[in-house]
Structure formats: C-alpha cells, structure tokens
Amino acid sequence: MRLGSIQILRAVAALMVVIHHAEAEALILAARQGNVFGFAGLMPWPAGVDVFFVISGFIIVHAAKPLYGVEGSWRRFLAHRVARLVPLYWLASAAYLGVVLAAPGLVSNGGRGAPEPGFVAASFLFWPALDTEGRAQPLYSLGWTLQCEMAFYLLFALALGWGRRGAFAWIAGALSLLAAIHVLVPGLPTPLAFWSAPIMIEFSLGAAIGLARAEGLRLSLLPRLGLALAGLSLLAVADEPDILTRPLVFGLPAMLLVAAAGLGAPDTAGRSVAPVRRALIHLGDASYALYLVHPFVLRACRPAIAALAPSTPPWAAALLMIALATLAALPIQRYVERPMTRRARALLDPKTSAAPERKKAA
C-alpha cells in the first residue's frame, strides 16, 4: 500500500540534507568573494536526518505487516533490508575511496594519507570505528546514518516473531535502555557508544506512528495540516541541540511531520494525481540515491563554478548545486539503484523474488 505523502516527506528530508551541504560549499565560494552567505536560518537543515530516522521507524513497522509472527521471517526481513541499503552504499563508498586514493586534494580528508585497511573494512561492514580525527564516522562520512539504520534493522528483526505490538514494545524498550546506558555509563567502547546515542530513539518515534496507523488511526486533512504546521514551526524556532537533547529538539517535530504524512489515506488516484505531487513522489523514491550521491555533485560543482563563473552570487551557486544534485539522483535511482536492489534481493531471497519476476515474464 503506497503512501505518497510519506514519499514526499522523504524528498523533503533529503533536500534538507542537500541544502545543508550546498550551503557549506557556497560559504566557501562566498569567502573567496569577500561575502557572507546563508539561507537566512529558515530551517535547521541537518534535521533532515532526524526526519529520515522517524520515517524509517514508521516504514519498517508498516512494511513488515506480512512478516509478524511468521517463523524465520527475520531472515527475509534482513535480506530485503540489506538488498535495499548495501549495494548503493558500497558503490558510493568505493567511489569515495577511489577519489581519496587517486585525488586526495578533492576531499575533506585529503593530505592525511590513505585510510587504514581495517577502518575501510569497518566502514563497509557498518561497524562504528574512529577515524583519524577521533570521530565515529565511516570512510564515506554520510554512512554514519546507515550504521544507525542497520543497527535498528537488526534489533527489529529479533522481535518479528512476537507480532507487531511485541516488536514495537521491544524496539522502544531496547532503544530507550541503550540511550540510558549512553547517558549513565562513561567510557563505553566505540561501537556501543555509537549505537546507544539518544538519536536512535527517533526510530521508535516513527515506529509508534506506524503502530498507530496499523491499529486503525486515521486523521482527516485539517488535523494533519495542523500537525505539519506544528512540526515545521518547532523546527523553525529550534536551537542547535546537543547529543542528548536532539531527539527532543529535532526528533519530536519530525514525529509530528511523519504523523501528518503517515496517518492519512493511501494514494488511490494513480497517475491522475497532480503533476507536482507526482514529481515529489518520484523524488522521494530517489531520496536514498540523492542522499548518497549529492556530495559528489556538490564537491565537483564548487571548483567548476569558482573557475568558470567566479562572480556567481553564492545563493545562485547553492541553488544550481542543489538542482544538479537532484537531477543526478533521478537517473541513478532508476538505472543503478533499482537494478542493483533487484539483483541483490534475488540473490539473498530467491524464493520471494522469483514470483514477481515470473509474473512480469508472463
């Protein structure tokens, strides 16, 4: 059952992250011109990650409907999650590693030498490890969010046999306990310190919305608009949170946005929906590709703009970079991500992947 509003919110979350990084690139161009630049503090753009996490919790509870209480369903669940997450992330990480080795001056960690093999392996395997600056970030730094996602998937898979309510109770309790450990126990090993960060609670916020929907809660348009307005307003006035307050400052407004998007009726109009809505849904489908690909586009655009059009206003440069990143993500999602995901799913879960292929062939 397709929820177009959730896909649109995924597009919004991805664009928030892109805007955040495009703003950083434009600031460099502005400094060379002796100007200052910023998108006027309209929104805390990094909160796009928090919106993603809440959406992920919602989607997992919603999409796992046929798996609850089924023996061995955790294998199928993890196979599909790995097929969805891993191929494009590995491709992006490999591309980034190639740039680091071939042209280190183009990336932020250039000049610090080739990364240690153990660190590279940990990055590809979603295992939190410290980089050369002591940060718990993988080789391709955006991958820290995927390390969180993978941990959430593993925890959720453990409880699929208990049914939907049991799975939610487990994930909410487990993530809350981990957050308490993070706060109360100093000197945790790097992996446990990373996976117990309070931001992980945001997955359970989304899972709560997914459970509410599964239990039959639906809202009409007016209450949903109120929730969306409240979420956006809280984000607009939010101060920069620390690691402990982030689930409250960014996570709760993100929860309101996901509730607004996820507690309505599913799309039934097909291609008759408004063209703008349909375009945003397509962008939501490509949000994962946009998230992983946009740093390459932005980093390539900045020196090109500086060399070819150095007087370009920073705001125009930022908008151009955002547009090009978005345009690049759409074909990558269609011609790279989707085929890779299908092949990975067929390899990891051949029984359930064969039926759609036979139907299509017929």
MOQUI-V544326 format. One record per residue. SS is DSSP state (helix for helix, strand for strand, loop for the rest). OMEGA is omega in whole degrees, -180 to 180 (999 if undefined). Layout:
SS/OMEGA, SS/OMEGA
This chain:
loop/-174, loop/177, loop/-176, helix/-178, helix/176, helix/178, helix/177, helix/178, helix/174, helix/177, helix/179, helix/-180, helix/179, helix/180, helix/177, helix/179, helix/180, helix/179, helix/179, helix/-178, helix/176, helix/177, helix/179, helix/179, helix/-180, helix/177, helix/178, helix/177, helix/-180, helix/-180, helix/178, helix/178, helix/-176, loop/-179, loop/171, loop/-175, loop/174, loop/179, loop/169, loop/178, loop/-176, loop/-174, loop/172, loop/-171, helix/177, helix/179, helix/173, helix/177, helix/-180, helix/176, helix/177, helix/-177, helix/179, helix/176, helix/-178, helix/177, helix/178, helix/-174, helix/-177, helix/177, helix/-178, helix/-173, helix/-177, helix/-176, helix/-178, helix/-174, helix/-176, loop/176, loop/-179, loop/-178, loop/178, loop/-177, helix/179, helix/180, helix/180, helix/179, helix/-178, helix/178, helix/-179, helix/178, helix/178, helix/179, helix/-179, helix/-170, helix/-164, helix/-170, helix/-177, helix/178, helix/177, helix/179, helix/179, helix/180, helix/178, helix/178, helix/179, helix/178, helix/177, helix/178, helix/179, helix/-177, helix/-174, helix/-177, loop/-174, helix/-180, helix/-178, helix/-176, loop/-172, loop/180, loop/178, loop/179, loop/179, loop/176, loop/180, loop/179, loop/179, loop/180, helix/-180, helix/179, helix/178, helix/179, helix/179, helix/180, helix/-180, helix/-177, loop/177, loop/-180, loop/-178, loop/178, loop/-179, loop/175, loop/-175, loop/179, loop/178, loop/179, loop/178, loop/179, loop/178, loop/179, loop/174, loop/-162, helix/178, helix/-177, helix/179, helix/179, helix/180, helix/172, helix/175, helix/179, helix/-177, helix/177, helix/178, helix/179, helix/-179, helix/179, helix/-178, helix/-179, helix/-179, helix/-172, loop/-178, helix/-179, helix/-177, helix/-175, helix/-174, helix/-178, helix/179, helix/179, helix/178, helix/180, helix/180, helix/-175, helix/178, helix/180, helix/-178, helix/-179, helix/177, helix/178, helix/179, helix/179, helix/178, helix/177, helix/180, helix/-177, helix/-169, helix/-174, loop/179, loop/173, loop/179, loop/172, loop/-175, helix/-179, helix/-178, helix/177, helix/180, helix/-175, helix/179, loop/179, loop/-176, helix/179, helix/179, helix/179, helix/-177, helix/175, helix/-180, helix/175, helix/177, helix/178, helix/178, helix/176, helix/178, helix/178, helix/179, helix/178, helix/-179, helix/178, loop/173, loop/-179, loop/174, loop/179, loop/176, loop/-172, helix/-174, helix/176, helix/180, helix/176, helix/177, helix/177, helix/180, helix/179, helix/179, helix/179, helix/180, helix/-179, helix/179, helix/177, helix/-176, helix/-178, loop/-175, loop/171, loop/178, loop/-178, loop/170, loop/-174, loop/-177, loop/-175, loop/-176, helix/178, helix/178, helix/-173, helix/180, helix/-173, helix/-179, helix/173, helix/177, helix/178, helix/177, helix/179, helix/180, helix/176, helix/178, helix/-178, helix/-169, helix/-176, loop/174, loop/179, loop/176, loop/178, loop/178, loop/-173, loop/178, helix/-176, helix/-180, helix/179, loop/-177, loop/-177, helix/-180, helix/178, helix/-180, helix/178, helix/179, helix/176, helix/177, helix/178, helix/174, helix/176, helix/-178, loop/-174, helix/179, helix/177, helix/180, helix/-180, helix/-175, helix/-173, helix/-170, helix/179, helix/178, helix/-179, helix/-178, helix/-178, helix/177, helix/-177, helix/-173, helix/178, helix/178, helix/178, helix/-180, helix/-178, helix/-172, helix/-178, loop/-172, loop/-180, loop/179, loop/177, loop/-177, helix/-180, helix/178, helix/177, helix/180, helix/180, helix/178, helix/180, helix/178, helix/-180, helix/-179, helix/177, helix/179, helix/180, helix/179, helix/-176, helix/-175, helix/178, helix/178, helix/177, helix/-175, helix/-171, helix/179, helix/-174, helix/-176, helix/177, helix/179, helix/180, helix/179, helix/-179, helix/178, helix/179, helix/178, helix/179, helix/-174, helix/-178, loop/-171, helix/-177, helix/-178, helix/179, helix/-176, helix/-175, helix/179, helix/-179, helix/179, helix/179, helix/-180, helix/-179, helix/180, loop/999
